[in-house]
Amino acid sequence: MKKLGFLLSVFVLSLVLTGCGKSNKLVCTMKNEQSGIGEMKTTATTYFNNKGNANKVDISIDYTATSESTAKTVYNTMKSTYKDIKLDGKKVIIKQSVEPEENDEDITRKEAKKQFEQQGYTCK
């Protein structure tokens, strides 16, 4: 399941991008069309503290399937992985927030942007 692998890679990347405090943000988006089954838009918003280190990442995944049955399959596959997941007809909406952990490395805005762009995101 390419979708599951992609979603998990986004989540793992978000775990790397954490630190402490908050002041500005970096918004990165990616659209991924999956031939014949739907389209997924992922938005990762990384917040930075006054020292310029990442301290939180909010991820929003909006998946629009070509059919309600495909959306239900995606929803049923992902509901055990994500707490905040909703099924609305042909849409599956996932929200995920990642808070810092004590042993996480500090990531700067420049480093976060580079990592997201290497994954295919467009960042502002």
MMTF fields as JSON, N, C-alpha, C and O atoms, coordinates in Angstrom:
{
  "mmtfVersion": "1.0.0",
  "mmtfProducer": "UNKNOWN",
  "numBonds": 495,
  "numAtoms": 496,
  "numGroups": 124,
  "numChains": 1,
  "numModels": 1,
  "chainsPerModel": [1],
  "groupsPerChain": [124],
  "chainIdList": ["A"],
  "bondAtomList": [4, 2, 8, 6, 12, 10, 16, 14, 20, 18, 24, 22, 28, 26, 32, 30, 36, 34, 40, 38, 44, 42, 48, 46, 52, 50, 56, 54, 60, 58, 64, 62, 68, 66, 72, 70, 76, 74, 80, 78, 84, 82, 88, 86, 92, 90, 96, 94, 100, 98, 104, 102, 108, 106, 112, 110, 116, 114, 120, 118, 124, 122, 128, 126, 132, 130, 136, 134, 140, 138, 144, 142, 148, 146, 152, 150, 156, 154, 160, 158, 164, 162, 168, 166, 172, 170, 176, 174, 180, 178, 184, 182, 188, 186, 192, 190, 196, 194, 200, 198, 204, 202, 208, 206, 212, 210, 216, 214, 220, 218, 224, 222, 228, 226, 232, 230, 236, 234, 240, 238, 244, 242, 248, 246, 252, 250, 256, 254, 260, 258, 264, 262, 268, 266, 272, 270, 276, 274, 280, 278, 284, 282, 288, 286, 292, 290, 296, 294, 300, 298, 304, 302, 308, 306, 312, 310, 316, 314, 320, 318, 324, 322, 328, 326, 332, 330, 336, 334, 340, 338, 344, 342, 348, 346, 352, 350, 356, 354, 360, 358, 364, 362, 368, 366, 372, 370, 376, 374, 380, 378, 384, 382, 388, 386, 392, 390, 396, 394, 400, 398, 404, 402, 408, 406, 412, 410, 416, 414, 420, 418, 424, 422, 428, 426, 432, 430, 436, 434, 440, 438, 444, 442, 448, 446, 452, 450, 456, 454, 460, 458, 464, 462, 468, 466, 472, 470, 476, 474, 480, 478, 484, 482, 488, 486, 492, 490],
  "bondOrderList": [1, 1, 1, 1, 1, 1, 1, 1, 1, 1, 1, 1, 1, 1, 1, 1, 1, 1, 1, 1, 1, 1, 1, 1, 1, 1, 1, 1, 1, 1, 1, 1, 1, 1, 1, 1, 1, 1, 1, 1, 1, 1, 1, 1, 1, 1, 1, 1, 1, 1, 1, 1, 1, 1, 1, 1, 1, 1, 1, 1, 1, 1, 1, 1, 1, 1, 1, 1, 1, 1, 1, 1, 1, 1, 1, 1, 1, 1, 1, 1, 1, 1, 1, 1, 1, 1, 1, 1, 1, 1, 1, 1, 1, 1, 1, 1, 1, 1, 1, 1, 1, 1, 1, 1, 1, 1, 1, 1, 1, 1, 1, 1, 1, 1, 1, 1, 1, 1, 1, 1, 1, 1, 1],
  "groupList": [{"groupName": "MET", "atomNameList": ["N", "CA", "C", "O"], "elementList": ["N", "C", "C", "O"], "formalChargeList": [0, 0, 0, 0], "bondAtomList": [1, 0, 2, 1, 3, 2], "bondOrderList": [1, 1, 2], "singleLetterCode": "M", "chemCompType": "L-PEPTIDE LINKING"}, {"groupName": "LYS", "atomNameList": ["N", "CA", "C", "O"], "elementList": ["N", "C", "C", "O"], "formalChargeList": [0, 0, 0, 0], "bondAtomList": [1, 0, 2, 1, 3, 2], "bondOrderList": [1, 1, 2], "singleLetterCode": "K", "chemCompType": "L-PEPTIDE LINKING"}, {"groupName": "LEU", "atomNameList": ["N", "CA", "C", "O"], "elementList": ["N", "C", "C", "O"], "formalChargeList": [0, 0, 0, 0], "bondAtomList": [1, 0, 2, 1, 3, 2], "bondOrderList": [1, 1, 2], "singleLetterCode": "L", "chemCompType": "L-PEPTIDE LINKING"}, {"groupName": "GLY", "atomNameList": ["N", "CA", "C", "O"], "elementList": ["N", "C", "C", "O"], "formalChargeList": [0, 0, 0, 0], "bondAtomList": [1, 0, 2, 1, 3, 2], "bondOrderList": [1, 1, 2], "singleLetterCode": "G", "chemCompType": "PEPTIDE LINKING"}, {"groupName": "PHE", "atomNameList": ["N", "CA", "C", "O"], "elementList": ["N", "C", "C", "O"], "formalChargeList": [0, 0, 0, 0], "bondAtomList": [1, 0, 2, 1, 3, 2], "bondOrderList": [1, 1, 2], "singleLetterCode": "F", "chemCompType": "L-PEPTIDE LINKING"}, {"groupName": "SER", "atomNameList": ["N", "CA", "C", "O"], "elementList": ["N", "C", "C", "O"], "formalChargeList": [0, 0, 0, 0], "bondAtomList": [1, 0, 2, 1, 3, 2], "bondOrderList": [1, 1, 2], "singleLetterCode": "S", "chemCompType": "L-PEPTIDE LINKING"}, {"groupName": "VAL", "atomNameList": ["N", "CA", "C", "O"], "elementList": ["N", "C", "C", "O"], "formalChargeList": [0, 0, 0, 0], "bondAtomList": [1, 0, 2, 1, 3, 2], "bondOrderList": [1, 1, 2], "singleLetterCode": "V", "chemCompType": "L-PEPTIDE LINKING"}, {"groupName": "THR", "atomNameList": ["N", "CA", "C", "O"], "elementList": ["N", "C", "C", "O"], "formalChargeList": [0, 0, 0, 0], "bondAtomList": [1, 0, 2, 1, 3, 2], "bondOrderList": [1, 1, 2], "singleLetterCode": "T", "chemCompType": "L-PEPTIDE LINKING"}, {"groupName": "CYS", "atomNameList": ["N", "CA", "C", "O"], "elementList": ["N", "C", "C", "O"], "formalChargeList": [0, 0, 0, 0], "bondAtomList": [1, 0, 2, 1, 3, 2], "bondOrderList": [1, 1, 2], "singleLetterCode": "C", "chemCompType": "L-PEPTIDE LINKING"}, {"groupName": "ASN", "atomNameList": ["N", "CA", "C", "O"], "elementList": ["N", "C", "C", "O"], "formalChargeList": [0, 0, 0, 0], "bondAtomList": [1, 0, 2, 1, 3, 2], "bondOrderList": [1, 1, 2], "singleLetterCode": "N", "chemCompType": "L-PEPTIDE LINKING"}, {"groupName": "GLU", "atomNameList": ["N", "CA", "C", "O"], "elementList": ["N", "C", "C", "O"], "formalChargeList": [0, 0, 0, 0], "bondAtomList": [1, 0, 2, 1, 3, 2], "bondOrderList": [1, 1, 2], "singleLetterCode": "E", "chemCompType": "L-PEPTIDE LINKING"}, {"groupName": "GLN", "atomNameList": ["N", "CA", "C", "O"], "elementList": ["N", "C", "C", "O"], "formalChargeList": [0, 0, 0, 0], "bondAtomList": [1, 0, 2, 1, 3, 2], "bondOrderList": [1, 1, 2], "singleLetterCode": "Q", "chemCompType": "L-PEPTIDE LINKING"}, {"groupName": "ILE", "atomNameList": ["N", "CA", "C", "O"], "elementList": ["N", "C", "C", "O"], "formalChargeList": [0, 0, 0, 0], "bondAtomList": [1, 0, 2, 1, 3, 2], "bondOrderList": [1, 1, 2], "singleLetterCode": "I", "chemCompType": "L-PEPTIDE LINKING"}, {"groupName": "ALA", "atomNameList": ["N", "CA", "C", "O"], "elementList": ["N", "C", "C", "O"], "formalChargeList": [0, 0, 0, 0], "bondAtomList": [1, 0, 2, 1, 3, 2], "bondOrderList": [1, 1, 2], "singleLetterCode": "A", "chemCompType": "L-PEPTIDE LINKING"}, {"groupName": "TYR", "atomNameList": ["N", "CA", "C", "O"], "elementList": ["N", "C", "C", "O"], "formalChargeList": [0, 0, 0, 0], "bondAtomList": [1, 0, 2, 1, 3, 2], "bondOrderList": [1, 1, 2], "singleLetterCode": "Y", "chemCompType": "L-PEPTIDE LINKING"}, {"groupName": "ASP", "atomNameList": ["N", "CA", "C", "O"], "elementList": ["N", "C", "C", "O"], "formalChargeList": [0, 0, 0, 0], "bondAtomList": [1, 0, 2, 1, 3, 2], "bondOrderList": [1, 1, 2], "singleLetterCode": "D", "chemCompType": "L-PEPTIDE LINKING"}, {"groupName": "PRO", "atomNameList": ["N", "CA", "C", "O"], "elementList": ["N", "C", "C", "O"], "formalChargeList": [0, 0, 0, 0], "bondAtomList": [1, 0, 2, 1, 3, 2], "bondOrderList": [1, 1, 2], "singleLetterCode": "P", "chemCompType": "L-PEPTIDE LINKING"}, {"groupName": "ARG", "atomNameList": ["N", "CA", "C", "O"], "elementList": ["N", "C", "C", "O"], "formalChargeList": [0, 0, 0, 0], "bondAtomList": [1, 0, 2, 1, 3, 2], "bondOrderList": [1, 1, 2], "singleLetterCode": "R", "chemCompType": "L-PEPTIDE LINKING"}],
  "groupTypeList": [0, 1, 1, 2, 3, 4, 2, 2, 5, 6, 4, 6, 2, 5, 2, 6, 2, 7, 3, 8, 3, 1, 5, 9, 1, 2, 6, 8, 7, 0, 1, 9, 10, 11, 5, 3, 12, 3, 10, 0, 1, 7, 7, 13, 7, 7, 14, 4, 9, 9, 1, 3, 9, 13, 9, 1, 6, 15, 12, 5, 12, 15, 14, 7, 13, 7, 5, 10, 5, 7, 13, 1, 7, 6, 14, 9, 7, 0, 1, 5, 7, 14, 1, 15, 12, 1, 2, 15, 3, 1, 1, 6, 12, 12, 1, 11, 5, 6, 10, 16, 10, 10, 9, 15, 10, 15, 12, 7, 17, 1, 10, 13, 1, 1, 11, 4, 10, 11, 11, 3, 14, 7, 8, 1],
  "groupIdList": [1, 2, 3, 4, 5, 6, 7, 8, 9, 10, 11, 12, 13, 14, 15, 16, 17, 18, 19, 20, 21, 22, 23, 24, 25, 26, 27, 28, 29, 30, 31, 32, 33, 34, 35, 36, 37, 38, 39, 40, 41, 42, 43, 44, 45, 46, 47, 48, 49, 50, 51, 52, 53, 54, 55, 56, 57, 58, 59, 60, 61, 62, 63, 64, 65, 66, 67, 68, 69, 70, 71, 72, 73, 74, 75, 76, 77, 78, 79, 80, 81, 82, 83, 84, 85, 86, 87, 88, 89, 90, 91, 92, 93, 94, 95, 96, 97, 98, 99, 100, 101, 102, 103, 104, 105, 106, 107, 108, 109, 110, 111, 112, 113, 114, 115, 116, 117, 118, 119, 120, 121, 122, 123, 124],
  "secStructList": [7, 2, 2, 2, 2, 2, 2, 2, 2, 2, 2, 2, 2, 2, 2, 2, 1, 7, 7, 1, 7, 7, 7, 3, 3, 3, 3, 3, 3, 3, 3, 3, 3, 3, 6, 6, 6, 3, 3, 3, 3, 3, 3, 3, 3, 3, 3, 3, 7, 6, 6, 1, 5, 3, 3, 3, 3, 3, 3, 3, 3, 3, 3, 3, 3, 1, 1, 2, 2, 2, 2, 2, 2, 2, 2, 2, 2, 2, 6, 6, 6, 7, 1, 3, 3, 3, 3, 3, 6, 6, 3, 3, 3, 3, 3, 3, 3, 3, 7, 7, 7, 6, 6, 7, 7, 7, 7, 5, 2, 2, 2, 2, 2, 2, 2, 2, 2, 2, 6, 6, 7, 3, 3, 7],
  "xCoordList": [0.834, 0.0, 0.878, 1.43, 0.995, 1.81, 1.314, 2.113, -0.014, -0.602, -0.137, 0.268, -0.195, 0.19, 1.666, 2.037, 2.506, 3.935, 4.224, 5.058, 3.526, 3.722, 3.296, 4.017, 2.116, 1.613, 2.547, 2.789, 3.069, 3.991, 5.301, 5.875, 5.789, 7.027, 6.839, 7.752, 5.66, 5.365, 5.373, 5.921, 4.773, 4.718, 6.113, 6.451, 6.924, 8.284, 9.104, 9.838, 8.987, 9.694, 9.278, 10.11, 7.994, 7.509, 8.086, 8.291, 8.348, 8.94, 10.346, 10.778, 11.051, 12.408, 12.418, 13.389, 11.351, 11.313, 10.702, 9.66, 11.335, 10.807, 11.892, 13.074, 11.527, 12.441, 11.703, 11.055, 11.733, 10.943, 10.545, 11.179, 9.506, 9.014, 8.381, 8.404, 7.801, 7.273, 7.183, 6.83, 7.491, 7.342, 6.958, 6.035, 7.61, 7.206, 6.953, 7.143, 6.521, 6.174, 6.597, 6.818, 6.7, 7.016, 5.892, 5.6, 5.257, 4.155, 4.616, 5.031, 4.538, 4.948, 3.779, 3.091, 3.565, 2.456, 2.936, 3.944, 2.177, 2.469, 1.158, 0.34, 0.975, -0.163, 0.37, 1.427, -0.386, 0.021, -1.197, -2.115, -1.216, -2.329, -2.012, -0.922, -2.966, -2.792, -3.697, -4.918, -3.11, -3.814, -5.041, -4.946, -6.182, -7.424, -8.045, -9.162, -7.354, -7.937, -8.131, -8.862, -7.489, -7.731, -6.538, -5.516, -6.709, -5.679, -5.478, -6.431, -4.215, -3.88, -3.124, -2.158, -3.576, -2.875, -2.413, -3.212, -1.119, -0.536, 0.014, 0.746, -0.336, 0.18, 0.881, 0.283, 2.152, 2.932, 3.303, 3.999, 2.836, 3.142, 4.091, 3.735, 5.301, 6.319, 6.435, 6.582, 6.368, 6.475, 7.868, 8.444, 8.4, 9.754, 9.735, 8.908, 10.659, 10.768, 11.602, 12.053, 11.806, 12.556, 14.046, 14.756, 14.53, 15.921, 16.031, 17.125, 14.875, 14.879, 14.843, 15.087, 14.541, 14.475, 13.024, 12.147, 12.789, 11.442, 10.969, 11.737, 9.676, 9.163, 7.834, 7.353, 7.232, 5.965, 5.704, 6.041, 5.099, 4.7, 3.24, 2.876, 2.41, 1.019, 0.918, 1.345, 0.351, 0.201, -1.273, -2.025, -1.673, -3.043, -2.981, -2.328, -3.668, -3.706, -5.158, -6.023, -5.417, -6.748, -6.693, -6.077, -7.347, -7.359, -8.752, -9.739, -8.834, -10.109, -10.062, -9.299, -10.874, -10.907, -11.839, -12.669, -11.695, -12.582, -13.931, -14.903, -13.989, -15.258, -15.343, -14.331, -16.555, -16.746, -16.174, -15.679, -16.227, -15.677, -14.155, -13.598, -13.485, -12.038, -11.734, -10.796, -12.516, -12.327, -12.518, -11.761, -13.517, -13.759, -12.59, -12.208, -12.019, -10.874, -9.68, -9.024, -9.408, -8.308, -8.581, -7.7, -9.798, -10.176, -9.982, -9.369, -10.5, -10.38, -8.938, -8.583, -8.101, -6.681, -5.95, -5.064, -6.325, -5.583, -6.142, -5.433, -7.372, -7.992, -7.287, -7.387, -6.586, -5.85, -4.525, -3.93, -4.062, -2.797, -2.983, -2.137, -4.073, -4.294, -5.507, -6.557, -5.37, -6.472, -7.496, -8.701, -7.011, -7.895, -8.045, -7.338, -8.984, -9.238, -10.746, -11.51, -11.161, -12.586, -12.849, -12.032, -13.999, -14.47, -15.694, -16.654, -15.657, -16.774, -17.025, -16.479, -17.855, -18.124, -16.881, -16.369, -16.394, -15.184, -13.912, -12.821, -14.029, -12.857, -12.461, -13.302, -11.142, -10.565, -9.664, -8.778, -9.893, -9.14, -8.411, -9.019, -7.098, -6.264, -5.555, -5.004, -5.57, -4.845, -3.893, -4.269, -2.679, -1.671, -0.796, -0.314, -0.59, 0.335, 1.446, 1.2, 2.661, 3.813, 4.494, 4.925, 4.587, 5.235, 6.684, 7.021, 7.533, 8.939, 9.137, 8.345, 10.2, 10.628, 11.997, 12.726, 12.345, 13.601, 14.837, 15.747, 14.892, 16.107, 16.102, 16.996, 15.095, 15.06, 16.123, 16.421, 16.679, 17.671, 16.956, 15.859, 17.58, 17.012, 17.172, 18.257, 16.074, 16.057, 15.73, 14.743, 16.548, 16.302, 15.315, 15.011, 14.822, 13.891, 14.529, 13.888, 15.781, 16.494, 16.605, 16.389, 16.944, 17.071, 15.719, 15.619, 14.674, 13.33, 12.881, 12.374, 13.067, 12.669, 13.395, 12.786, 14.681, 15.474, 14.949, 14.802, 14.667, 14.178, 12.818, 12.591, 11.915, 10.606, 10.726, 10.079, 11.535, 11.686, 12.314, 11.991, 13.198, 13.763, 12.697, 12.828, 11.646, 10.543, 9.503, 8.552, 9.679, 8.765, 7.769, 6.872, 7.908, 7.023, 7.441, 8.589, 6.479, 6.734, 6.528, 5.473, 7.547, 7.493, 7.428, 7.998, 6.712, 6.601, 7.18, 7.19],
  "yCoordList": [-1.182, 0.0, 1.243, 1.633, 1.859, 3.065, 4.179, 4.914, 4.304, 5.377, 5.265, 6.257, 4.071, 3.86, 4.176, 4.821, 3.726, 4.012, 5.496, 6.006, 6.191, 7.634, 8.352, 9.214, 7.995, 8.641, 8.396, 9.296, 7.185, 6.878, 7.644, 8.077, 7.822, 8.577, 10.039, 10.656, 10.602, 11.981, 12.081, 13.032, 11.111, 11.125, 10.996, 11.724, 10.084, 9.901, 11.177, 11.581, 11.812, 13.062, 14.111, 14.87, 14.152, 15.143, 14.891, 15.841, 13.646, 13.344, 13.923, 14.277, 14.017, 14.545, 16.065, 16.619, 16.729, 18.187, 18.783, 19.436, 18.566, 19.109, 19.787, 19.533, 20.656, 21.415, 21.992, 21.203, 23.355, 23.966, 25.427, 26.054, 26.019, 27.399, 27.645, 26.725, 28.847, 29.038, 30.504, 31.329, 30.856, 32.237, 32.362, 33.117, 31.669, 31.764, 30.376, 29.372, 30.319, 29.014, 28.878, 29.863, 27.638, 27.26, 26.344, 25.338, 26.694, 25.888, 25.213, 25.877, 23.895, 23.116, 22.249, 21.633, 22.21, 21.424, 20.502, 20.753, 19.433, 18.515, 17.892, 17.46, 17.853, 17.149, 15.9, 15.905, 14.833, 13.554, 12.897, 12.49, 12.789, 12.136, 10.66, 10.278, 9.835, 8.394, 7.863, 7.832, 7.46, 7.08, 6.208, 5.076, 6.773, 6.032, 5.863, 5.356, 6.274, 6.064, 7.347, 7.348, 8.443, 9.692, 10.621, 10.404, 11.679, 12.703, 12.986, 13.019, 13.187, 13.483, 14.801, 15.015, 15.685, 16.936, 16.917, 16.756, 17.083, 17.091, 18.477, 19.045, 19.022, 20.304, 20.077, 19.574, 20.452, 20.345, 21.758, 22.475, 22.153, 23.474, 23.277, 22.679, 23.787, 23.671, 25.002, 26.046, 24.963, 26.17, 26.231, 25.208, 27.461, 27.661, 28.57, 29.478, 28.323, 29.168, 30.404, 30.591, 31.246, 32.491, 32.25, 33.178, 31.031, 30.684, 30.154, 29.871, 30.023, 29.555, 28.047, 27.532, 27.322, 25.864, 25.392, 25.976, 24.335, 23.782, 23.248, 22.637, 23.49, 22.974, 22.244, 21.661, 22.264, 21.572, 21.47, 22.373, 20.358, 20.178, 19.733, 18.74, 20.482, 20.099, 19.578, 20.237, 18.392, 17.79, 17.593, 17.08, 18.008, 17.818, 17.074, 17.517, 15.943, 15.152, 15.089, 14.589, 15.597, 15.555, 14.638, 14.956, 13.499, 12.52, 12.502, 12.271, 12.743, 12.687, 11.483, 11.461, 10.497, 9.253, 9.39, 10.297, 8.49, 8.483, 7.853, 8.031, 7.117, 6.503, 6.447, 6.504, 6.335, 6.229, 4.928, 4.899, 3.858, 2.582, 2.66, 2.094, 3.354, 3.548, 4.391, 4.093, 5.441, 6.286, 5.481, 5.649, 4.612, 3.767, 2.83, 2.61, 2.276, 1.378, 2.123, 1.626, 3.317, 4.132, 4.471, 4.345, 4.898, 5.259, 4.069, 4.211, 2.911, 1.724, 1.291, 0.78, 1.495, 1.153, 2.105, 1.688, 3.378, 4.396, 4.713, 5.311, 4.339, 4.766, 4.232, 4.844, 3.122, 2.629, 3.363, 3.304, 4.054, 4.784, 6.219, 6.743, 6.86, 8.277, 8.472, 7.876, 9.31, 9.61, 10.532, 10.324, 11.549, 12.546, 12.275, 12.852, 11.381, 11.012, 11.026, 10.547, 11.586, 11.692, 11.194, 11.368, 10.577, 10.127, 10.951, 11.003, 11.6, 12.436, 12.147, 12.817, 11.143, 10.753, 10.195, 9.149, 10.9, 10.475, 11.044, 10.807, 11.793, 12.434, 11.767, 11.387, 11.635, 11.203, 12.342, 12.768, 12.833, 13.974, 13.526, 13.032, 13.711, 13.312, 14.551, 15.336, 14.723, 15.812, 15.168, 14.24, 15.653, 15.106, 16.24, 17.052, 16.296, 17.262, 16.496, 15.518, 16.942, 16.295, 17.309, 18.369, 16.976, 17.834, 17.375, 16.236, 18.257, 17.889, 16.83, 16.71, 16.075, 15.122, 15.567, 16.249, 15.183, 15.645, 15.352, 16.178, 14.21, 13.815, 14.205, 13.801, 14.994, 15.412, 16.464, 17.326, 16.361, 17.328, 18.618, 18.567, 19.779, 21.057, 21.197, 20.994, 21.545, 21.714, 23.171, 23.703, 23.818, 25.209, 25.266, 24.248, 26.46, 26.67, 26.232, 25.573, 26.602, 26.258, 24.734, 24.199, 24.048, 22.587, 21.92, 20.964, 22.434, 21.874, 22.038, 21.097, 23.227, 23.49, 22.549, 21.989, 22.38, 21.501, 20.063, 19.403, 19.585, 18.213, 18.022, 17.015, 18.987, 18.876, 18.939, 18.159, 19.842, 19.961, 18.697, 18.323, 18.04, 16.778, 15.685, 14.741, 15.832, 14.867, 15.219, 14.465, 16.362, 16.76, 17.84, 18.149, 18.419, 19.497, 20.825, 21.005, 21.753, 23.14, 23.935, 23.842, 24.727, 25.445, 26.956, 27.507, 27.608, 29.071, 29.589, 30.799],
  "zCoordList": [0.0, 0.0, 0.0, 1.029, -1.175, -1.305, -0.392, 0.187, -0.264, 0.553, 1.995, 2.6, 2.541, 3.928, 4.127, 5.107, 3.205, 3.293, 3.24, 3.988, 2.346, 2.22, 3.491, 3.994, 4.013, 5.227, 6.403, 7.208, 6.502, 7.593, 7.441, 8.44, 6.202, 6.009, 6.394, 6.944, 6.111, 6.513, 8.029, 8.585, 8.7, 10.16, 10.76, 11.694, 10.24, 10.753, 10.557, 11.459, 9.397, 9.154, 10.17, 10.667, 10.478, 11.441, 12.833, 13.588, 13.184, 14.492, 14.623, 15.72, 13.505, 13.505, 13.7, 14.215, 13.292, 13.266, 14.534, 14.469, 15.677, 16.93, 17.75, 17.516, 18.72, 19.577, 20.779, 21.468, 21.123, 22.218, 21.943, 21.095, 22.627, 22.482, 21.113, 20.295, 20.79, 19.432, 19.052, 19.895, 17.806, 17.361, 15.893, 15.588, 14.969, 13.568, 12.999, 13.687, 11.738, 11.183, 9.728, 9.023, 9.309, 7.937, 7.474, 8.12, 6.35, 5.826, 4.54, 3.59, 4.523, 3.359, 2.903, 3.717, 1.591, 1.051, -0.067, -0.727, -0.25, -1.34, -1.8, -0.987, -3.104, -3.696, -4.361, -4.992, -4.203, -4.747, -5.372, -4.66, -6.693, -7.374, -7.481, -7.906, -7.096, -7.133, -8.236, -8.086, -9.309, -10.529, -10.275, -9.8, -10.606, -10.532, -9.157, -9.057, -8.08, -6.749, -5.95, -4.959, -6.364, -5.657, -5.614, -6.266, -4.806, -4.662, -3.175, -2.395, -2.805, -1.421, -1.354, -2.087, -0.462, -0.215, 1.24, 2.162, 1.419, 2.752, 3.049, 2.238, 4.207, 4.661, 5.99, 6.942, 6.047, 7.283, 7.718, 6.999, 8.893, 9.442, 10.609, 11.625, 10.45, 11.496, 12.208, 11.573, 13.53, 14.356, 14.978, 15.348, 15.085, 15.594, 16.807, 16.9, 17.749, 18.941, 18.638, 17.509, 19.644, 19.44, 19.186, 18.797, 19.397, 19.063, 17.636, 17.148, 16.972, 15.584, 15.431, 14.34, 16.513, 16.45, 16.402, 17.037, 15.644, 15.519, 16.866, 17.609, 17.174, 18.434, 18.301, 19.273, 17.117, 16.914, 15.416, 14.65, 15.015, 13.626, 13.613, 14.243, 12.886, 12.659, 11.237, 10.289, 11.101, 9.779, 9.488, 10.318, 8.302, 7.849, 6.518, 5.573, 6.46, 5.234, 4.779, 5.498, 3.583, 2.993, 1.78, 0.762, 1.914, 0.841, 0.226, 0.925, -1.073, -1.787, -2.719, -3.685, -2.424, -3.199, -4.391, -4.445, -5.332, -6.501, -6.166, -6.901, -5.058, -4.65, -3.128, -2.43, -2.637, -1.191, -0.652, 0.475, -1.424, -0.944, -0.789, 0.153, -1.705, -1.577, -0.349, 0.39, -0.123, 1.057, 2.333, 3.289, 2.36, 3.538, 3.793, 4.942, 2.725, 2.868, 3.467, 4.382, 2.945, 3.477, 4.943, 5.793, 5.223, 6.595, 7.546, 8.603, 7.169, 8.024, 8.227, 9.289, 7.206, 7.318, 8.268, 9.013, 8.235, 8.974, 10.364, 11.173, 10.665, 11.917, 13.165, 14.228, 13.063, 14.226, 14.414, 15.49, 13.374, 13.432, 13.904, 14.629, 13.505, 13.796, 14.684, 14.445, 15.716, 16.632, 15.98, 16.114, 15.275, 14.683, 13.195, 12.369, 12.862, 11.47, 11.261, 12.099, 10.119, 9.821, 8.408, 7.504, 8.244, 6.946, 6.602, 7.371, 5.438, 4.994, 3.518, 2.641, 3.255, 1.869, 1.208, 1.607, 0.19, -0.524, 0.093, -0.426, 1.197, 1.805, 3.111, 3.925, 3.285, 4.554, 4.998, 4.257, 6.209, 6.729, 7.991, 8.941, 7.974, 9.106, 9.641, 8.869, 10.943, 11.614, 12.608, 13.324, 12.651, 13.564, 14.064, 13.276, 15.369, 15.968, 16.65, 17.355, 16.439, 17.057, 17.96, 17.507, 19.232, 20.226, 20.411, 20.089, 20.925, 21.116, 22.193, 23.128, 22.04, 23.056, 23.544, 22.825, 24.761, 25.378, 24.543, 24.491, 23.896, 23.177, 21.697, 20.953, 21.255, 19.851, 19.568, 20.395, 18.375, 17.911, 17.497, 16.941, 17.767, 17.335, 15.823, 15.278, 15.16, 13.71, 13.407, 13.916, 12.585, 12.208, 11.047, 10.424, 10.766, 9.656, 8.334, 7.516, 8.136, 6.904, 6.745, 5.658, 7.838, 7.788, 7.545, 6.776, 8.212, 8.038, 6.591, 5.981, 6.049, 4.661, 3.705, 2.794, 3.915, 3.055, 3.118, 2.09, 4.343, 4.495, 3.824, 3.154, 4.002, 3.363, 1.843, 1.144, 1.327, -0.129, -0.722, -1.85, 0.016, -0.459, -0.56, -1.34, 0.239, 0.209, -0.865, -1.073, -1.549, -2.617, -2.24, -3.024, -1.057, -0.62, -1.246, -1.652, -1.315, -1.681, -0.396, 0.231, 0.002, 1.272, 1.073, 0.132, 1.994, 2.016, 3.296, 3.524]
}
